[in-house]
Amino acid sequence: MARLALLSVSNKTGLIDLARSLVEEFEFDIISSGGTASALKEAGIPVTKVAEYTGSPEILGGRVKTLHPRIHGGILARRDVAQDLADLTENQIRAIDLVVVNLYPFEQTIAKPGVTLADAIEQIDIGGPAMLRASAKNHAHLTVLCNPEQYNTYLAELRQNGAEASLEFRQKCALETFQHTANYDRAIANYLSSQSEPESKLPLEFSVSGTELQTLRYGENPHQAATWYQSGTVPTGWTTSTILQGKELSYNNLVDLEAARRLIVEFPDTPAAAILKHTNPCGTALGSTISEAYQKAFDTDSVSAFGGIVALNRPIDAATATALTQTFLECIVAPGCEPEAEEIIKKKAKVRVLILPDLTQGPAQTVKVIAGGLLVQESDNLVEETSKWRAVTEKQPTAAEWEELLFAWKVAKHVKSNAIVVTRDRTTIGVGAGQMNRVGSVKLALEQAGEKSKGAILASDGFFPFDDSVKTAAEAGIIAIVQPGGSMRDKDSIAAANQLGITMVFTDIRHFLH
């Protein structure tokens, strides 16, 4: 008797070629349901509808098709158990040798603008996961395929092994299937959790999953293995980027690129450029054009810019491309690249150039792994509102100073704590990052700024516990400070600012970045 294959797929990529090979080359009989059966018939491939095979019609608008003993008995029967074989015979059930199933496009559905809860619910597959799990469980006796990318590999396996799939191959397919159904259920759970209004902003249960997108050469260091995974089945974020040129992306490149993306989206309304090293901005600037913004950012710290990561919030034009090729850079990311600019950048063939049209697409949560668990928090996507800030000194900010304070504050948010940022003319001129005490960060930032600090703005990601930093800033010529406030000694800092003629603004918001 011919072997039996069950095909029931939502994604019909490669379906016809697979089915034709099964029938013509390996003499399979095929049973199928719904749209899959219709597609096979239209292609002239012999197929028996599931309803004809089971003797039970599809009901409830197609919600119930394959949930039947003749289907699941054929999948779950153990060929080495006499009672199982006897049950098949007694109930006129054929053993199924191949199950090809992929699931309703739930994630694609919820990614659509304006999707309703009812729409999403209808895309929760029931029969598909049941068949996949049953097939994977019984992989000792049959093969299960859940992804069109497996089809050619399966056919090659049959050709190489006398029309049989090896146990090793079946085990691998079973593992992929369980991973697939687990990810599918996780997507549903995460979506339904997002639709509810729990007391906590984060779910009671949190899990992460991903599909291998690319094996990386190594992690932070050569002795550490690393892989880039895509979360979900619908590409988002960096998985939607286009790599125009350059060497293969590394683990550190991707970490730096994400830090650069998070910073550059703070400035949607004005051409902006940021240069980062080890996730810290060494130069950030706004300009009337993207080339001006980049040049200002580069001039901030041209030494640190060497080997840096550049993020631009406007497409790369010819002038900017020319400037970018004047120094060694690791990566460049922008929402676009003009043809003339692309030709110019090709002169630096090794630099990695990525086009990410939607720079704003970022994760809703950040996750850190610790021994025995995960730490999950909402991403720090707060939109800054200067109307909620408090000018706490006698001297009040001018309109221009308010704009500069906001710029400095936005940059400080993306510098490792303890973070101090000194700016003027919407350009960073000094950055103190990651020091063990805030005074150290202040001194580093002011030392880098040098004489340019006269008339500049200083931003601190955390409050000043003492007034010493205020005095140090005033000695360097700083005219205004923005900080969260909240120290028990705020009155001392305010008094020092008043005495020294410095403007001080409290945001009442802290932006630590560890």
Buried (B, 14 or more C-beta within 10 A) or exposed (E): EEBBBBBBBBBBEBBBBBBBBBBEEBEBBBBBBBEBBEBBEEEEBEBBBBBEBBEBEBEEEEEBBBBBEBBBBBBBBEEEEEEBBEBBEEEEBBBBBBBBBBBBBBBBBBBEEEBEEEEBEEBBBBBBBBBBBBBBBBBEBBBBBBBBEBBEBBBEBBEEEEEBBEEEBBEBBBEBBBBBBBBBBBBBBBBBBEEEEEEEEEBEEEEEBEBEBEEBEBBEEEEEEBEBEBBBBBEBBBBEBEEBBBEEBBBBBBBBBBBBBBBBBBBEEBBBBBBBBBBBBBBBBBBEEBBBBBBBBBEBBBEBBBEBBBBBBBBBBBBBBBBBBEBEBBBBBBBBBBEBBBEBBBEBEEBBBBBBEEBEEBBEEEEEEEEEEEEEEEEBEEEBEBEEBEBBBEBEBEEEBBBBBBBBBBBBBBBBBBBBBBBBBBBBBBBBBBBEEBBBBBBBBBEBBEEBBEEBBBBBBBBBBBBBBBBBBBEBBBBBBBBBBBBEEBEBBBBBBBEBEBBBBBBEBBBEBE
